[in-house]
Amino acid sequence: MSEMSLETYQIYVNGEWADAQSRKSFLSSEPYTGKAWAEIPEGDERDVIAAVQAAKTAFDESWWKREPRRRAAVLQRLAELLTENIEVLAHVESRDNGKLLREMVGMNTMTPAYYRYFAETADHLFGSVIRGGSEDVFSYTLREPYGVIAVQLPWNTPSVILAQAAAPALAAGNTLVIKPSEFAAASTLEFAKLADQAGFPAGVINVVTGMGAVVGAALCNNSDIDKIAFTGSPEAGRLVARQAADYLIPSVLELGGKSPNIVFEDAHLDRACEGVLAGFTAAGGQSCICGSRALIHESVYDTLLEYLTAEAPKMTLGDPRDPGTQIGPFCTQQQLEKIKQFVEIGLQEGARLLTGGQAPKALDGWFYEPTVFADVRNDMQIAQEEIFGPVVSVIPFKDEAEAIRIANDTRYGLAAGIWTQNVARAHRVARELRAGSIWVNQYRKGDPAFPFGGFGDSGYGRQSGQDALFEFTVPKSIQVNIE
């Protein structure tokens, strides 16, 4: 793909590539340069209907749901193709959303593992034998795929987030209609090119691009959709759930967080300091698991603030393709403006700004300096609202009980970090924290074997891990009279 050419994409439905039925398209621009680099089809309800029908037909009539070992072979082949194309997919994703190329390489290196892991579980969907109250009835259960799953993706890490839902859903025998974010659709279409080569029956995987208010809404309002997997903001998640509820379509919602990164007085302080810094600056803070609240024991509070004040300004902002860049541009100007507004709110609320707090003067584009607020109260907006940028609220605490109280005093519950050398404390605190993923002496680590999801405004349901196989299957109870 030439740096100067405009890459043209098509919608992928029923194993075929085509323009949107509207014949409309929109441009995707690189956040770093602001220049358009790709032309994306602007699908509408007609494309959604065609994709859903293709997925329904594939589920009902193809071999896909009936032959788990054959499914596993196709998923393994997809994993091989993804591995062979890590660099290609990473470059496309970085151009689309502005995140660091090396980070996108890392993420796309993880992606094949999801399909390999779930390929190995495709023929391991166990039912159970139930001893009921009657001697004359033999009862057992099966777990069966739902049918057509709609997967709606965000712009920040589309390949991995797609894998977390698509891999278990496909392994269970479901078929998919995928709607990528209009801000970063190209890598999902590149994924579809590889799926097209992997051997899926026509209609098992479909990708319809377009605006969320049109394509996303059409998916939520289609009675042939059997389940929805959505990742995005709580506001958008509520809208999806409301629309889907009219058709009684169940949903899996992963909706972001305000995650606490808790440092106790007995922590290995050097590692904890590095973990706190990386926790809110990795991906430029554009991550649902961003460690945007740093809860620090009062005995090491000043030491950690000194570290953040010294190290955060040293981080290099710039071209996401440059190996030396540590924070790239934001995906949209709207996101940059949101960060600016929250920083202003933090100042108005009385938080102490230690470093950052502005866009770098030496750079054009959608950049913002890593920003550290100290002496934050947990009731401040900057401690309660998801900012989705490199902004951390540093909050002191006196003891374990107060740390737990502050950590849980949020409407979110997606992730948390605990830094301590006390094994008993690590388990004790982890048990009390209301969060779906908890890391001890590390932060922001993923694995296809671990379930992922949250509580409260972080959504419900789980993607990835064995729990996802239960999420994308339904139990069927069978009772046989043997009298």
C-alpha positions in Angstrom: 0.0 0.0 0.0 1.6 3.3 -1.1 1.9 6.1 1.4 0.3 8.5 -1.1 -2.5 6.3 -2.5 -6.0 6.2 -1.3 -6.9 2.7 -0.3 -10.4 1.7 -1.3 -12.4 -0.8 0.7 -15.7 -2.7 0.2 -18.3 -4.3 2.5 -17.9 -8.0 3.0 -21.2 -9.9 3.0 -21.9 -13.6 2.3 -18.4 -14.2 1.2 -18.4 -11.5 -1.4 -17.0 -7.9 -1.6 -19.3 -5.1 -2.8 -19.9 -1.4 -2.5 -22.5 -0.1 0.0 -25.9 -0.3 -1.5 -26.2 3.5 -1.1 -23.0 3.8 -3.2 -21.8 6.3 -0.5 -18.5 6.2 1.2 -16.5 8.3 3.7 -12.8 9.0 4.2 -10.6 7.8 7.0 -7.8 10.2 7.9 -4.5 9.6 9.7 -4.7 11.3 13.1 -1.0 12.3 12.9 -1.0 13.9 9.5 -4.7 14.7 9.1 -4.6 13.4 5.6 -7.1 11.0 4.1 -5.7 7.6 3.4 -8.7 5.2 2.9 -12.1 5.3 1.5 -14.7 3.3 3.5 -18.2 2.2 2.3 -21.0 3.9 4.1 -23.5 1.1 4.6 -27.1 1.4 5.7 -30.0 -0.7 6.8 -30.1 -2.5 3.5 -26.6 -3.8 3.9 -27.4 -4.9 7.4 -30.4 -6.8 6.3 -28.4 -8.6 3.6 -25.6 -9.4 6.1 -27.9 -10.7 8.8 -29.7 -12.8 6.2 -26.4 -14.2 5.0 -25.4 -15.0 8.6 -28.7 -16.6 9.4 -28.6 -18.8 6.3 -25.1 -19.8 7.0 -26.1 -20.8 10.6 -29.1 -22.7 9.5 -27.8 -24.4 6.3 -24.0 -24.7 6.3 -21.9 -27.2 8.1 -20.5 -24.5 10.5 -22.5 -25.2 13.7 -22.6 -29.0 13.2 -18.9 -29.8 12.8 -16.8 -28.5 15.7 -13.5 -30.1 14.6 -13.8 -28.6 11.1 -14.6 -25.3 12.7 -11.4 -25.6 14.8 -9.3 -26.2 11.7 -10.7 -23.1 10.1 -10.0 -21.0 13.2 -6.5 -22.4 13.3 -6.0 -21.4 9.7 -7.3 -17.9 10.5 -4.8 -17.7 13.3 -2.0 -18.6 10.9 -3.0 -15.9 8.5 -3.2 -13.3 11.2 0.3 -14.3 12.4 1.6 -13.9 8.8 0.0 -10.4 8.5 0.9 -8.9 11.9 2.8 -6.0 10.4 0.2 -5.2 7.8 -2.6 -5.2 10.3 -0.6 -3.1 12.7 0.2 -0.5 10.1 -3.4 -0.2 9.1 -4.7 0.1 12.6 -2.0 2.7 13.5 -2.9 4.8 10.5 -6.6 4.6 11.4 -6.5 5.4 15.1 -3.2 7.1 15.7 -1.9 4.7 18.3 1.8 3.7 18.4 2.8 1.3 15.6 4.9 -0.8 18.0 1.9 -1.0 20.4 -0.3 -2.1 17.4 2.3 -4.7 16.5 2.1 -6.0 20.1 -1.6 -6.1 20.1 -1.8 -7.8 16.7 0.8 -10.3 17.9 -1.7 -11.2 20.7 -4.7 -11.5 18.4 -3.9 -14.9 16.8 -3.7 -16.5 20.3 -7.4 -15.8 20.8 -8.4 -17.8 17.7 -5.9 -20.6 18.6 -7.2 -20.8 22.1 -10.8 -21.1 21.2 -10.1 -23.4 18.2 -8.9 -25.8 20.9 -12.2 -25.5 22.8 -14.5 -25.8 19.8 -15.3 -29.5 20.5 -15.2 -29.1 24.3 -18.7 -27.6 24.9 -19.8 -30.0 27.6 -23.3 -30.5 28.7 -24.3 -32.2 32.0 -26.4 -35.0 33.3 -28.9 -33.9 36.0 -30.4 -36.2 38.6 -33.9 -35.0 38.9 -36.7 -36.0 41.3 -38.1 -38.8 39.1 -36.6 -42.3 38.8 -38.3 -42.6 35.4 -36.6 -39.6 33.7 -33.1 -39.4 32.3 -32.2 -35.7 32.0 -29.3 -33.9 30.4 -28.3 -30.6 29.0 -26.6 -29.4 25.8 -24.9 -26.1 25.1 -25.8 -24.7 21.7 -24.8 -21.6 19.8 -27.2 -18.7 19.8 -27.2 -18.1 16.1 -26.4 -14.7 14.6 -24.2 -12.5 16.8 -23.8 -8.8 16.1 -20.4 -7.5 17.1 -20.0 -3.7 17.4 -16.4 -2.4 17.9 -14.8 0.7 19.2 -11.9 2.6 17.5 -9.2 2.2 20.1 -8.1 -1.4 19.7 -10.4 -3.1 17.2 -8.4 -6.2 16.4 -8.0 -7.5 19.9 -11.5 -6.4 21.0 -12.9 -8.2 18.0 -11.0 -11.3 18.9 -12.3 -11.3 22.4 -15.8 -11.7 21.2 -15.4 -13.3 17.7 -13.1 -16.1 18.7 -15.4 -17.7 21.3 -18.6 -16.9 19.4 -17.2 -18.6 16.3 -15.8 -21.5 18.2 -19.2 -22.2 19.7 -20.7 -22.3 16.2 -22.3 -18.9 15.9 -22.2 -16.7 12.8 -21.2 -13.0 12.9 -22.2 -9.6 11.5 -19.4 -7.1 12.5 -19.8 -3.4 12.6 -16.4 -1.6 13.2 -16.2 2.0 14.4 -16.5 4.6 11.6 -13.3 6.1 13.0 -11.2 3.0 12.6 -12.9 0.5 10.2 -10.0 -0.4 7.9 -8.3 -3.1 10.0 -11.5 -5.0 10.4 -11.9 -5.0 6.7 -8.4 -6.3 6.4 -9.3 -9.0 8.9 -12.2 -10.0 6.7 -9.8 -10.4 3.8 -7.9 -13.0 5.8 -11.2 -14.7 7.0 -12.1 -14.9 3.3 -8.9 -17.0 2.8 -9.3 -19.2 5.9 -12.1 -21.4 4.7 -15.2 -20.1 6.5 -18.5 -20.9 4.8 -20.0 -17.9 3.0 -22.0 -15.8 5.5 -20.3 -17.0 8.7 -18.4 -13.7 8.9 -19.8 -10.5 7.5 -18.5 -6.9 7.9 -20.7 -3.8 7.3 -19.1 -0.4 7.7 -21.0 2.9 8.3 -22.2 5.2 10.9 -23.2 4.0 14.3 -26.5 5.8 14.3 -27.4 3.9 11.1 -25.6 0.6 10.9 -25.4 0.0 14.7 -29.1 0.9 15.1 -30.1 -1.4 12.3 -28.3 -4.3 14.0 -30.1 -3.6 17.3 -33.4 -3.4 15.6 -33.2 -6.6 13.6 -35.2 -9.5 15.0 -32.9 -12.0 13.3 -30.0 -11.0 15.5 -29.7 -13.5 18.4 -27.2 -11.7 20.6 -25.2 -8.5 20.6 -21.6 -8.0 21.7 -20.9 -4.3 22.1 -17.8 -2.4 23.3 -18.0 1.4 23.8 -19.1 4.1 26.1 -21.7 3.6 28.8 -24.0 6.1 27.0 -23.8 4.2 23.8 -24.1 0.9 25.7 -27.4 2.0 27.3 -28.7 3.0 23.8 -27.7 -0.4 22.4 -29.4 -2.2 25.3 -32.6 -0.2 25.1 -32.9 -0.7 21.3 -32.1 -4.4 21.6 -34.6 -4.9 24.4 -37.5 -4.1 22.1 -36.6 -7.3 20.3 -35.6 -9.1 23.5 -32.1 -9.5 22.1 -29.6 -10.2 24.9 -26.3 -8.3 25.0 -22.7 -8.5 26.2 -21.6 -4.9 27.1 -18.0 -3.8 27.8 -18.3 -0.1 28.5 -15.1 1.4 30.0 -13.9 2.2 33.4 -12.3 4.4 36.0 -9.8 1.9 37.3 -7.9 2.3 40.5 -4.2 1.5 40.6 -3.5 1.0 44.3 0.1 1.3 45.8 0.6 0.1 49.3 3.4 1.1 51.6 5.1 -2.3 51.3 5.1 -2.3 47.5 8.3 -2.7 45.4 8.3 1.1 44.8 10.3 1.3 41.7 8.1 -1.2 39.9 4.9 0.4 41.3 6.0 3.9 40.1 6.6 2.5 36.6 3.3 0.6 36.7 1.3 3.7 37.7 2.9 5.8 34.9 2.4 3.2 32.3 -1.1 2.5 33.6 -2.4 5.9 32.5 -0.1 6.7 29.6 -0.1 3.4 27.6 -2.2 3.9 24.5 -2.3 7.6 25.3 -4.8 6.7 28.0 -7.3 5.7 25.3 -8.1 2.4 26.9 -11.0 1.1 28.9 -8.7 -0.3 31.5 -6.6 2.9 31.8 -5.4 3.2 35.4 -6.7 6.7 35.7 -7.0 6.7 39.5 -3.7 6.2 41.4 -4.5 5.4 45.0 -1.3 5.8 47.0 -0.6 5.1 50.6 0.3 8.3 52.4 3.7 7.1 53.4 4.9 6.8 49.8 2.6 9.4 48.3 5.2 12.2 48.0 7.8 9.7 46.5 5.4 8.6 43.8 4.4 12.2 43.0 8.1 13.1 42.6 8.5 10.2 40.2 5.5 11.1 38.1 6.4 14.8 38.0 9.9 14.0 36.9 9.1 11.2 34.4 5.8 12.2 32.7 7.2 15.3 31.0 10.1 13.2 29.5 7.6 11.1 27.5 8.0 11.7 23.7 4.9 12.7 21.8 4.9 12.5 18.0 4.7 10.3 14.9 3.2 6.9 16.0 5.4 5.2 13.4 8.6 6.5 15.1 10.0 3.8 17.5 11.0 6.6 19.9 7.5 8.0 20.2 5.8 7.1 23.5 2.4 8.8 23.0 0.8 9.3 19.7 -2.1 11.5 18.6 -5.7 11.0 19.6 -8.1 9.4 17.1 -10.4 12.4 16.8 -10.4 16.1 17.6 -13.6 15.5 19.6 -11.6 13.3 22.0 -8.9 15.9 22.4 -11.5 18.6 23.2 -13.0 16.2 25.8 -9.7 15.9 27.6 -9.1 19.6 27.6 -12.5 20.1 29.2 -11.9 17.6 32.0 -8.5 19.1 32.8 -10.2 22.5 33.1 -12.8 21.0 35.4 -10.1 19.4 37.5 -8.5 22.8 38.0 -11.8 24.4 38.9 -12.5 21.6 41.4 -9.2 22.5 43.2 -7.0 19.5 42.2 -3.3 20.4 42.1 -1.8 20.1 38.6 1.7 18.8 38.9 2.6 18.4 35.2 1.0 18.5 31.8 -2.4 20.2 31.4 -2.0 21.4 27.9 -1.5 20.5 24.3 2.2 20.5 23.3 3.1 23.8 21.5 5.7 22.1 19.3 3.2 19.7 17.7 0.3 20.2 15.4 -2.5 17.8 15.6 -4.5 16.0 18.3 -1.9 15.7 21.1 -2.1 16.2 24.8 0.7 16.1 27.4 0.6 13.4 30.1 -1.2 15.1 33.0 -0.9 14.5 36.7 -3.3 15.8 39.2 -2.4 15.5 42.9 -4.5 15.9 46.1 -7.6 14.7 44.3 -10.7 13.9 46.2 -12.6 10.9 44.9 -15.8 12.9 44.6 -14.3 15.2 42.0 -15.4 14.8 38.4 -11.9 14.0 37.2 -11.9 11.0 39.6 -15.4 9.8 38.7 -15.7 10.4 34.9 -13.8 8.4 32.2 -11.5 10.9 30.4 -10.0 8.5 27.9 -6.7 10.3 27.8 -3.3 10.4 29.6 -4.7 12.0 32.7 -4.3 10.5 36.2 -5.9 11.5 39.5 -3.6 10.8 42.4 -5.5 10.1 45.6 -3.9 9.4 49.1 -5.2 6.8 51.5 -4.4 5.9 55.1 -5.0 2.2 55.4 -6.3 -0.8 53.6 -9.9 -0.2 54.4 -9.8 3.3 53.1 -8.1 2.2 49.9 -10.9 -0.4 49.3 -13.6 2.2 50.0 -12.1 4.7 47.6 -11.5 2.1 44.9 -15.1 0.9 45.0 -16.6 4.4 45.2 -17.3 4.6 41.5 -20.1 3.6 39.2 -17.5 1.7 37.1 -16.0 -1.7 37.9 -13.8 -3.0 35.0 -10.2 -3.3 36.3 -7.9 -2.6 39.2 -4.2 -2.9 40.1 -2.7 -3.8 43.5 0.9 -3.2 44.3 2.1 -5.0 47.5 4.6 -7.6 48.6 2.2 -8.9 51.2 0.6 -12.0 49.6 -2.3 -12.1 52.1 -3.1 -8.5 51.5 -3.1 -9.0 47.8 -5.7 -11.8 48.0 -7.7 -9.9 50.7 -7.9 -6.7 48.8 -8.6 -8.4 45.4 -11.5 -10.2 47.0 -13.0 -6.9 48.2 -12.5 -4.9 45.0 -15.5 -4.6 42.7 -13.8 -5.1 39.4 -13.8 -7.7 36.7 -10.0 -7.9 36.2 -7.5 -7.3 38.9 -3.7 -7.3 38.4 -1.2 -7.7 41.3 2.2 -6.2 40.9 1.5 -5.7 37.2 -1.0 -3.8 35.2 -2.9 -3.9 31.8 -2.1 -7.5 30.9 -4.4 -9.7 28.8 -4.7 -13.3 28.0 -7.3 -15.2 25.9 -7.8 -17.7 28.8 -9.0 -15.0 31.2 -12.6 -13.7 31.2 -13.0 -10.0 30.6 -15.8 -7.7 31.6 -17.0 -5.5 34.4 -19.7 -4.3 36.8 -22.0 -1.3 36.9 -21.3 1.3 34.2 -18.5 -1.0 32.9 -21.2 -3.2 31.5 -22.2 -6.9 31.9 -21.3 -10.3 30.5 -17.9 -11.6 29.8 -15.8 -11.9 26.7 -12.7 -14.1 26.4 -11.9 -17.2 28.6 -14.1 -20.2 29.2 -16.8 -17.9 30.5 -17.2 -16.5 26.9 -18.1 -19.9 25.6 -21.0 -19.9 28.1 -21.8 -16.3 27.1 -22.2 -17.2 23.4 -24.1 -20.5 24.0 -27.5 -21.3 25.5 -28.3 -24.4 27.6 -30.9 -26.8 26.3 -32.5 -29.2 28.9 -33.7 -32.6 27.6 -35.8 -35.1 29.7 -36.3 -38.6 28.5 -39.0 -40.9 30.0 -37.3 -44.3 30.4 -40.1 -46.1 32.1 
